[in-house]
Amino acid sequence: MNVMTTTSQAKFAVGQIIRHILYGYRGVVIDVDPIFQGSDEWYTKMVSGQPPKDKPWYHILVHGSVHHAYAAEAQLEADATTDPIEHPELDYFFSDFKSGVYHSRHLTN
């Protein structure tokens, strides 16, 4: 029996600034999971609107806070501004910011 797997192409890249559609926060993508990697318990408790688990999910540094977020691609949009974000961990992940995009300090997997 052949089993076919599909992988979704991520809409957003590491270093791209996004906006959460439901909550309105801005942030920068620091990593991408091809599918949801959390527990069913976390998904049920923390996720609004039940976005698909089989599409990309993003690890995000949230602007103006010390928080990280984990959000479904379906709940994100590209940020319309080219304004940088403020987060204390930016220098850990990124080396610079040019033309509205952060450039990764580390190799991505």
HELIX and SHEET records of a PDB file:
HELIX    1   1 ASP A   40  MET A   46  1                                   7    
HELIX    2   2 GLU A   73  GLN A   75  5                                   3    
HELIX    3   3 LEU A   90  PHE A   93  1                                   4    
SHEET    1   A 5 HIS A  68  ALA A  72  0                                        
SHEET    2   A 5 TRP A  57  VAL A  62 -1                                        
SHEET    3   A 5 ARG A  26  ASP A  33 -1                                        
SHEET    4   A 5 ILE A  17  HIS A  20 -1                                        
SHEET    5   A 5 LEU A  76  ALA A  78 -1                                        
SHEET    1   B 2 PHE A  94  LYS A  98  0                                        
SHEET    2   B 2 VAL A 101  SER A 104 -1                                        
END                                                                             
